[in-house]
Amino acid sequence: LGEPTLNLCVPVMDGGSFAGVFCGVVKLQNILKNMEKFKLAPDSYAFIVTHGGEILTPMKDTALKKQIEDKFKELFLRDEDIVSLNIGSNFISVAEIPTLNWFIGAGTDNEKELAALLNSVLKNALTLLFAFAALALVANFLHNFMYSKIKNLQDDYEALLKHKARMSEAGELISGINHQFIQPVNSLNLMISSLLMLQKDGKLDAATLENMLQKGQAATVLLSDTIEIFRNFYKSSDAPQKFSVQRCIKDLLKLMHTELSKANVAVSLREFKDEEATQRMGIVQQILLILIHNAKDAVVERYKEQIAKRQVFIDVKFENGTCKIAVTDYGSGVSKAARDKILTQPKTTKKQGSGIGLYFGKKLANEKLTGDIRLLSAGDPTTFELSFEINLKE
């Protein structure tokens, strides 16, 4: 800027951890102009000195200024508390500004006026303190303003990541549903062709017709069920609904059937006493999809040749109004370095992947289900647990 400035920095904390620094530059002259209006006793002076021993304010007596700076540097090196200084016939009273780590000093060369000078210095020191307190408030306001802006940008970024995650899930499920459609559609096509051929040859009797129609009806029911399950999975309504926990998990496994079959991964839902829950079923399924998908990748990575060991287990229990669903695998596990970050940072631990699944899964569980995701065991087996209230309150 071509002139002296003050560089002020405020730390930015995120969850108790240091995240960054917000800094601003203020023209020194704009602040020091007001100091010229302070009325001091004759032969008196005031100054502001930094923790490095540099006096920021102008002083007429340059030799005295140099002596004061040297004295401050000497005291700082010895790490002594500074309350007052005596330099020759000059008595200097010092007050610290804790928030800036600076000092305000006021001195006089007239011992007879010392008592009156101290009162005047005290008033001026308080005024300076109030001025810097106001400056600190302005800096705090700017910090909060910038933090709000950054938070909004972070929220937008997370929304984009969440959209990316859901699109990835949808793509995988649609690919699986496409394969699930082929079988009943091919069956319907074959039955219709057979009926036409039998009718053309005059061999179509009532029993054959009824049998074919029943099989065709079963195929259409399968198609309808698959579409309904997928529709419920991505239902836009966010209202809680009553559903069977067992049916919720089984419907999800139907959607993932093709994907799991292609990877030769067997998912076993262990027996449990089923209960109904009033929750956001679509979100429960989306979180379980993330956990099952990660477990599938882990066993495929570890058992490249031993296909029979590619197994994932799902256990469900109900305790004190809470449903706990544990997804367990004996795959590659979670490294020590990733254990503390895997649920709290949108970063992947895989060579390929967005890394946002578990991060947003935990956010969804916290914010939408009044629940949580926890890593119960990091390896042999690896177990992630989704917990949520059985009866969600609006």
Secondary structure, DSSP 8 states (H G I E B T S, - for coil): --S-EEEEEEEEEETTEEEEEEEEEEEHHHHHHHHTT----TTEEEEEE-TTS-B-S--S-HHHHHHHHHHHHHHHHHT---SEEEETTEEEEEEEETTTTEEEEEEES-GGGHHHHHHHHHHHHHHHHHHHHHHHHHHHHHHHHHHHHHHHHHHHHHHHHHHHHHHHHHHHHHHHHHHHHHHHHHHHHHHHHHHHHHHHTT---HHHHHHHHHHHHHHHHHHHHHHHHHHHHT-S--S-EEEEHHHHHHHHHHHTHHHHHHTT-EEEE------EEEE-HHHHHHHHHHHHHHHHHHHHHH-SS-GGG-EEEEEEEEETTEEEEEEEE-SS---HHHHTTTTTSS--SSSSS-S-HHHHHHHHHHHHSS-EEEEEEESSSEEEEEEEESB---
